[in-house]
Amino acid sequence: MTPHTAPRNSLAGLGFTDPDGRSRGESLGERLLGSLLDRAHLMPPRLVGPLVAQEIAEMGGRDVTIYLQDFEHAVLRPLAGRGLVGEPADIATTPAGQAFRTDHRCEVPQPDGSVRLYVPMLDGSDRVGVLALTLPEVDDNDRRLAQRLAGLTADLIVTKSGYTDTFARTRMSAPMSLSAHLQWQMLPPLVMTTPDIALAGALEPAYDVGGDSFDYSLDENTLHLAVFDAMGHGVEAATMATLLIAAYRHGRLSGSDLPDIYVEMDSVMAGSFPGRFATALIGRLDTTTGRLSWINAGHPAGLVIRGGRVIQELAGPVSRPVGLSDAVPALHSAQLEPGDRILFFTDGVVEERLPDGAQFGEQRLREFIEDNALHQLPPAETVRLLSHALLRGRGGRTTDDASLLMVEWNGPPRDDELARGLAGAVPAGTVLA
């Protein structure tokens, strides 16, 4: 036998091999995930849910529910279809909501001895929803497979969402205005998490937002971020915000620095909406050093949160809102420490009037931040709770749009980000054994 044909182990010459010598035969997990993936490629969006239910039933599961978060992040709404069951589930009080809030699997024993699993569906750590199913019994192999199945289901929903209204319609708990539709179409995922960066945003009122929006992009070792508030309300404000985001993304993709992006946005707004303007905050975070740079064009100062306390404002001269022409931007920077959080927000958060006529105010905002920070919750859940708490604190009043964007920097990237078992590189609660 020549050296070219001598086997390295019993699996040599078969293409893919495993250095640990595991079988190349199809396991239960590969059968389930592989069949779902193979069939999903050409499956129309309306049948994604029934396909998942069918494959789970084939492997002994039952009572499958695919919950999607509503636009207000208050209720999980079940996807309809053959083989699927379920009623809307309150995020604050139900087992499905617990899985969604914590990003951890929730298990509920049933009277017949079976176990109801609620598994968060995460796509790039964005909270898509929750997959629920019932199994006769559960061990770590079942938990691991259920989590991977939930992840694949999330990926299918996100992918198919690009050419269907099925999932967006499921998420709606109320009619959505045209202006809100424009804004939601432009938004990136509300949540993004890596081992180094965690980010979460919120818009309110979810079904009638007009000129408020935010954007971000993580490229190499730079996090780009922006918050916008276009003058006025309704469709005109949403149209202005849409153009503003497009101008921002154009400058970002072109590699322009922050002052040049500001100038381009200012020029585009002045030429397209004479006499109108928008406030904006654009920034960049170097994820290797924690250095944050920003231009504030008319927003309240961002807040630095360290150890659960607001320790400082991102103060400095404020640039003119974009659209007023020929403004000179003021560029600022600050050094973050690992674990620091930054909260950016629009004036609708603090300028809302309470029933007694007083403004909600930044002091109340700080109190809400620190009250929620005591729970050491991740940014996604902190922002969700903060948004709901602010709405309650303002007496349910939303006479102006309000947006929040929270960023947490956990330190520079690791030496080897592709290493297996890297802390924080897999979803919380993953069964790796």
C-alpha positions as CSV (number, residue, x, y, z in Angstrom):
1,M,0.0,0.0,0.0
2,T,1.5,3.4,-1.0
3,P,1.7,6.3,1.4
4,H,-1.1,8.0,-0.5
5,T,-3.5,5.2,0.3
6,A,-2.5,4.2,3.8
7,P,-5.3,5.0,6.2
8,R,-4.8,7.5,9.0
9,N,-7.6,5.8,10.9
10,S,-10.6,3.6,10.1
11,L,-12.4,6.5,8.4
12,A,-9.6,7.4,5.9
13,G,-10.5,7.8,2.3
14,L,-14.1,8.7,3.0
15,G,-13.8,12.5,2.6
16,F,-14.9,14.2,5.9
17,T,-13.3,12.6,8.8
18,D,-13.4,13.0,12.6
19,P,-10.0,12.9,14.5
20,D,-11.9,11.4,17.4
21,G,-13.1,8.5,15.3
22,R,-16.8,9.1,15.6
23,S,-19.1,7.4,13.1
24,R,-20.0,9.1,9.8
25,G,-23.5,7.6,9.9
26,E,-26.4,9.9,10.3
27,S,-27.3,10.5,14.0
28,L,-30.7,11.4,15.3
29,G,-29.7,15.0,15.5
30,E,-28.3,15.1,12.0
31,R,-31.4,13.4,10.7
32,L,-33.7,16.0,12.3
33,L,-31.7,19.1,11.5
34,G,-30.5,17.9,8.2
35,S,-34.0,17.0,7.0
36,L,-35.3,20.3,8.1
37,L,-32.5,22.2,6.4
38,D,-32.7,20.2,3.2
39,R,-36.5,20.6,2.8
40,A,-36.6,24.3,4.0
41,H,-34.6,25.6,1.0
42,L,-37.6,25.5,-1.4
43,M,-40.4,25.6,1.3
44,P,-42.7,28.6,1.0
45,P,-42.7,30.9,4.1
46,R,-46.2,29.9,5.1
47,L,-45.1,26.3,5.5
48,V,-41.9,26.9,7.6
49,G,-43.8,26.5,10.9
50,P,-45.7,23.3,9.8
51,L,-42.4,21.9,8.5
52,V,-40.7,22.4,11.9
53,A,-43.8,20.8,13.6
54,Q,-43.7,17.9,11.2
55,E,-40.1,17.1,11.7
56,I,-40.4,17.3,15.5
57,A,-43.4,15.0,15.5
58,E,-41.4,12.5,13.4
59,M,-38.9,12.4,16.2
60,G,-41.4,11.9,19.0
61,G,-42.2,15.5,20.0
62,R,-45.7,17.1,20.1
63,D,-47.6,20.3,20.8
64,V,-45.2,22.5,18.9
65,T,-45.5,26.3,19.2
66,I,-43.4,28.9,17.4
67,Y,-43.7,32.2,19.3
68,L,-42.7,35.5,17.7
69,Q,-42.2,38.7,19.7
70,D,-44.7,41.4,19.0
71,F,-43.4,44.9,18.0
72,E,-44.0,46.2,21.5
73,H,-42.0,43.4,23.2
74,A,-44.8,42.7,25.5
75,V,-46.4,39.6,24.1
76,L,-45.2,36.5,22.3
77,R,-47.6,35.6,19.4
78,P,-47.9,32.1,18.1
79,L,-47.3,31.3,14.4
80,A,-50.4,29.6,12.8
81,G,-50.3,26.6,10.6
82,R,-50.9,22.8,10.4
83,G,-49.4,21.0,13.3
84,L,-48.9,24.1,15.4
85,V,-50.7,25.0,18.6
86,G,-50.6,27.9,21.1
87,E,-52.1,31.1,22.4
88,P,-50.5,34.5,22.9
89,A,-48.1,34.4,25.9
90,D,-47.3,37.4,28.1
91,I,-43.6,38.0,28.2
92,A,-43.6,39.1,31.8
93,T,-45.5,36.2,33.4
94,T,-45.3,33.0,31.3
95,P,-42.8,30.2,30.9
96,A,-42.4,31.2,27.2
97,G,-41.8,34.7,28.3
98,Q,-39.2,33.6,30.8
99,A,-37.2,31.8,28.1
100,F,-37.5,35.0,26.0
101,R,-36.5,37.4,28.8
102,T,-33.5,35.3,30.0
103,D,-32.3,33.7,26.8
104,H,-32.3,30.5,28.7
105,R,-34.3,27.3,28.2
106,C,-37.3,26.8,30.5
107,E,-38.6,23.4,31.4
108,V,-42.1,22.7,32.8
109,P,-43.0,19.1,33.9
110,Q,-46.5,18.1,32.8
111,P,-49.1,16.0,34.7
112,D,-48.5,13.0,32.5
113,G,-44.8,12.9,33.2
114,S,-43.7,14.6,30.0
115,V,-41.7,17.8,29.8
116,R,-42.7,21.0,28.1
117,L,-39.6,22.8,26.7
118,Y,-39.4,26.5,25.9
119,V,-36.3,27.3,24.0
120,P,-35.2,30.9,22.9
121,M,-34.9,31.3,19.2
122,L,-31.8,33.4,18.6
123,D,-30.3,34.7,15.4
124,G,-27.0,36.4,15.9
125,S,-28.3,36.8,19.5
126,D,-31.3,38.8,18.2
127,R,-34.4,37.6,20.0
128,V,-36.6,36.1,17.3
129,G,-39.0,34.3,19.7
130,V,-39.4,31.0,21.4
131,L,-39.8,27.4,20.2
132,A,-42.0,25.3,22.5
133,L,-42.4,21.5,22.3
134,T,-43.3,18.6,24.6
135,L,-41.2,15.5,24.9
136,P,-41.9,12.3,26.9
137,E,-38.7,12.8,28.9
138,V,-35.6,15.1,28.6
139,D,-31.9,14.6,29.0
140,D,-28.9,16.7,28.0
141,N,-29.0,15.2,24.5
142,D,-32.6,16.4,24.0
143,R,-31.7,19.8,25.4
144,R,-28.8,20.3,23.1
145,L,-30.8,19.1,20.0
146,A,-33.8,21.3,21.0
147,Q,-31.5,24.4,21.3
148,R,-29.9,23.7,17.9
149,L,-33.4,23.2,16.4
150,A,-34.6,26.5,17.9
151,G,-31.5,28.2,16.4
152,L,-32.2,26.7,12.9
153,T,-35.8,27.7,13.1
154,A,-34.8,31.3,14.0
155,D,-32.5,31.3,11.0
156,L,-35.2,30.1,8.7
157,I,-37.7,32.7,9.9
158,V,-35.2,35.5,9.5
159,T,-34.1,34.3,6.0
160,K,-37.7,33.8,4.7
161,S,-38.8,37.2,6.3
162,G,-37.0,38.9,3.4
163,Y,-39.8,38.0,1.0
164,T,-42.9,37.5,3.0
165,D,-45.3,39.3,5.3
166,T,-46.3,36.1,7.1
167,F,-44.1,36.6,10.1
168,A,-44.5,40.4,10.4
169,R,-48.2,40.0,10.4
170,T,-48.0,37.4,13.2
171,R,-46.0,39.9,15.3
172,M,-48.6,42.6,15.0
173,S,-50.8,43.1,18.1
174,A,-52.4,46.3,16.7
175,P,-52.7,48.1,13.4
176,M,-49.4,49.8,12.3
177,S,-49.3,53.3,10.8
178,L,-47.6,54.0,7.5
179,S,-44.9,56.1,9.2
180,A,-44.1,53.2,11.7
181,H,-44.0,50.8,8.8
182,L,-41.3,52.9,7.1
183,Q,-39.2,53.1,10.2
184,W,-39.4,49.3,11.0
185,Q,-38.4,48.5,7.4
186,M,-35.2,50.5,7.9
187,L,-34.2,49.2,11.3
188,P,-31.4,46.7,11.9
189,P,-32.0,43.9,14.4
190,L,-33.0,45.3,17.8
191,V,-30.4,43.1,19.5
192,M,-26.8,42.2,18.6
193,T,-24.4,40.3,20.9
194,T,-20.9,39.1,20.5
195,P,-18.3,38.2,23.2
196,D,-17.0,41.8,23.1
197,I,-20.1,43.9,22.3
198,A,-23.8,43.8,23.3
199,L,-26.3,46.2,21.9
200,A,-30.0,46.7,22.1
201,G,-32.5,49.3,20.9
202,A,-36.1,50.2,21.2
203,L,-38.6,52.5,19.5
204,E,-41.9,53.8,20.9
205,P,-44.8,54.0,20.3
206,A,-44.0,50.8,18.3
207,Y,-47.1,51.0,16.1
208,D,-47.1,54.7,15.4
209,V,-43.5,55.9,15.6
210,G,-42.6,58.7,13.1
211,G,-39.2,60.4,13.0
212,D,-37.2,58.4,15.5
213,S,-34.8,55.7,14.5
214,F,-31.4,54.2,15.0
215,D,-28.8,52.2,13.1
216,Y,-25.5,50.3,13.7
217,S,-23.0,48.1,12.0
218,L,-20.1,46.0,13.4
219,D,-17.2,45.9,10.9
220,E,-13.9,44.4,11.7
221,N,-13.1,46.0,15.1
222,T,-15.3,49.1,14.7
223,L,-18.9,49.4,15.9
224,H,-20.7,52.2,14.0
225,L,-23.8,53.6,15.7
226,A,-26.3,56.3,15.1
227,V,-29.6,57.7,16.6
228,F,-31.9,60.0,14.7
229,D,-34.9,62.2,15.4
230,A,-36.5,63.9,12.3
231,M,-38.5,67.1,12.8
232,G,-42.3,66.7,12.9
233,H,-44.6,63.6,13.0
234,G,-46.1,61.1,10.7
235,V,-45.1,60.1,7.2
236,E,-43.1,63.3,6.5
237,A,-40.9,62.7,9.5
238,A,-40.5,59.0,8.7
239,T,-39.5,59.9,5.1
240,M,-36.9,62.4,6.4
241,A,-35.6,59.7,8.8
242,T,-35.4,57.2,6.0
243,L,-33.4,59.5,3.8
244,L,-31.2,60.4,6.7
245,I,-30.4,56.7,7.5
246,A,-29.6,56.2,3.8
247,A,-27.2,59.1,3.8
248,Y,-25.6,57.8,7.0
249,R,-25.2,54.3,5.6
250,H,-23.8,55.7,2.3
251,G,-21.1,57.6,4.1
252,R,-20.4,54.7,6.4
253,L,-20.0,52.2,3.5
254,S,-17.8,54.7,1.6
255,G,-15.4,54.8,4.5
256,S,-15.9,58.4,5.4
257,D,-15.0,59.7,8.8
258,L,-17.6,61.1,11.2
259,P,-17.3,64.8,10.3
260,D,-17.6,64.0,6.6
261,I,-20.7,61.8,7.2
262,Y,-22.2,64.7,9.2
263,V,-21.6,67.1,6.4
264,E,-23.1,64.7,3.8
265,M,-26.2,64.2,6.0
266,D,-26.5,67.9,6.4
267,S,-26.3,68.6,2.7
268,V,-28.8,65.8,1.8
269,M,-31.3,67.0,4.3
270,A,-31.0,70.7,3.3
271,G,-31.3,69.9,-0.4
272,S,-34.3,67.5,0.0
273,F,-36.3,69.1,2.8
274,P,-35.6,72.9,2.8
275,G,-36.5,74.5,6.1
276,R,-36.6,71.2,7.9
277,F,-34.0,69.5,10.1
278,A,-33.3,66.4,12.1
279,T,-31.2,65.8,15.2
280,A,-28.7,63.0,15.1
281,L,-25.9,61.3,17.0
282,I,-23.3,59.4,15.1
283,G,-20.5,57.5,16.7
284,R,-17.8,54.9,16.4
285,L,-16.5,52.5,19.1
286,D,-13.0,50.9,18.6
287,T,-13.7,47.5,20.1
288,T,-9.9,46.8,20.6
289,T,-9.3,49.9,22.8
290,G,-12.8,50.9,24.0
291,R,-12.3,54.4,22.6
292,L,-15.7,56.0,21.7
293,S,-15.9,58.9,19.2
294,W,-19.1,60.8,18.4
295,I,-20.8,63.9,17.0
296,N,-23.9,65.0,18.8
297,A,-26.2,67.1,16.5
298,G,-28.9,68.2,18.9
299,H,-29.6,65.1,21.1
300,P,-29.5,64.9,24.9
301,A,-26.1,63.8,26.1
302,G,-25.5,60.1,26.2
303,L,-25.0,58.5,29.6
304,V,-22.1,56.3,30.8
305,I,-23.2,53.5,33.1
306,R,-20.6,51.7,35.2
307,G,-21.3,49.1,37.9
308,G,-25.1,49.8,37.6
309,R,-24.7,53.6,38.2
310,V,-24.8,56.5,35.9
311,I,-21.3,58.0,36.3
312,Q,-21.1,60.7,33.7
313,E,-22.7,62.4,30.6
314,L,-21.0,62.3,27.2
315,A,-20.9,66.1,27.3
316,G,-19.3,68.7,25.1
317,P,-20.3,71.3,22.5
318,V,-23.4,70.2,20.6
319,S,-23.3,70.5,16.8
320,R,-26.3,72.0,14.9
321,P,-29.0,69.6,13.7
322,V,-28.5,68.3,10.2
323,G,-30.4,70.2,7.5
324,L,-29.5,73.7,8.6
325,S,-26.6,73.9,6.1
326,D,-22.9,74.6,6.4
327,A,-22.7,73.5,10.0
328,V,-19.2,72.7,11.5
329,P,-19.4,69.4,13.5
330,A,-17.8,69.1,16.9
331,L,-16.1,65.7,17.3
332,H,-15.7,64.2,20.8
333,S,-14.2,61.1,22.3
334,A,-14.1,59.2,25.6
335,Q,-12.4,56.1,27.0
336,L,-14.6,53.2,28.2
337,E,-13.7,50.6,30.6
338,P,-14.6,46.9,30.1
339,G,-18.2,46.4,31.3
340,D,-19.2,50.0,30.7
341,R,-22.6,50.7,29.1
342,I,-23.6,53.7,27.1
343,L,-27.2,54.8,26.7
344,F,-28.2,57.1,23.9
345,F,-31.7,58.5,23.7
346,T,-33.9,61.0,21.9
347,D,-35.6,64.0,23.6
348,G,-39.0,62.2,23.5
349,V,-37.7,60.1,26.4
350,V,-37.1,63.0,28.8
351,E,-39.3,65.8,27.5
352,E,-42.7,64.0,27.8
353,R,-45.1,65.8,30.1
354,L,-46.6,63.9,33.0
355,P,-50.3,64.3,34.0
356,D,-49.4,67.0,36.4
357,G,-47.6,69.0,33.7
358,A,-44.0,68.3,34.8
359,Q,-41.5,66.9,32.4
360,F,-40.5,63.3,32.9
361,G,-36.9,64.6,33.0
362,E,-33.4,63.1,33.0
363,Q,-33.3,62.5,36.7
364,R,-36.2,60.1,36.5
365,L,-34.5,58.4,33.5
366,R,-31.3,57.9,35.7
367,E,-33.4,56.4,38.5
368,F,-35.0,54.0,36.1
369,I,-31.6,53.0,34.6
370,E,-30.2,52.3,38.0
371,D,-33.2,50.5,39.3
372,N,-33.1,48.1,36.4
373,A,-29.3,47.8,36.5
374,L,-29.5,46.3,40.0
375,H,-30.8,43.1,38.4
376,Q,-27.6,42.8,36.3
377,L,-29.7,42.0,33.2
378,P,-28.2,41.9,29.7
379,P,-28.7,45.0,27.6
380,A,-31.5,43.4,25.6
381,E,-33.7,42.8,28.6
382,T,-32.6,46.1,30.3
383,V,-33.7,48.1,27.3
384,R,-37.0,46.2,27.0
385,L,-37.8,46.8,30.7
386,L,-36.6,50.4,30.6
387,S,-38.8,51.2,27.6
388,H,-41.8,49.7,29.4
389,A,-40.9,51.4,32.7
390,L,-40.5,54.7,31.0
391,L,-43.9,54.4,29.3
392,R,-45.5,53.6,32.6
393,G,-43.6,56.4,34.4
394,R,-44.9,58.9,31.9
395,G,-48.5,57.7,32.6
396,G,-48.7,55.9,29.2
397,R,-48.2,59.2,27.4
398,T,-46.4,59.1,24.0
399,T,-47.1,62.5,22.5
400,D,-43.6,62.4,20.9
401,D,-41.5,59.5,19.6
402,A,-38.8,58.1,21.8
403,S,-35.9,55.8,21.0
404,L,-33.2,54.2,23.1
405,L,-29.9,52.6,22.1
406,M,-27.7,50.9,24.7
407,V,-24.2,49.6,24.0
408,E,-22.0,47.5,26.3
409,W,-18.3,47.1,25.7
410,N,-16.9,44.0,27.4
411,G,-13.3,44.4,26.5
412,P,-11.0,43.9,23.5
413,P,-11.5,40.8,21.2
414,R,-9.8,37.6,22.4
415,D,-6.5,36.4,20.8
416,D,-8.3,33.7,19.0
417,E,-12.0,34.4,18.3
418,L,-12.4,31.1,16.4
419,A,-11.2,28.9,19.3
420,R,-13.7,26.2,20.3
421,G,-15.2,26.8,23.7
422,L,-14.5,30.5,23.8
423,A,-16.5,32.0,26.7
424,G,-19.5,34.0,25.5
425,A,-19.2,32.6,21.9
426,V,-22.3,30.4,22.2
427,P,-25.8,31.2,23.4
428,A,-26.3,31.2,27.2
429,G,-27.5,27.9,28.5
430,T,-26.1,25.8,25.7
431,V,-25.4,22.2,26.6
432,L,-22.0,21.5,25.3
433,A,-21.2,18.1,26.8
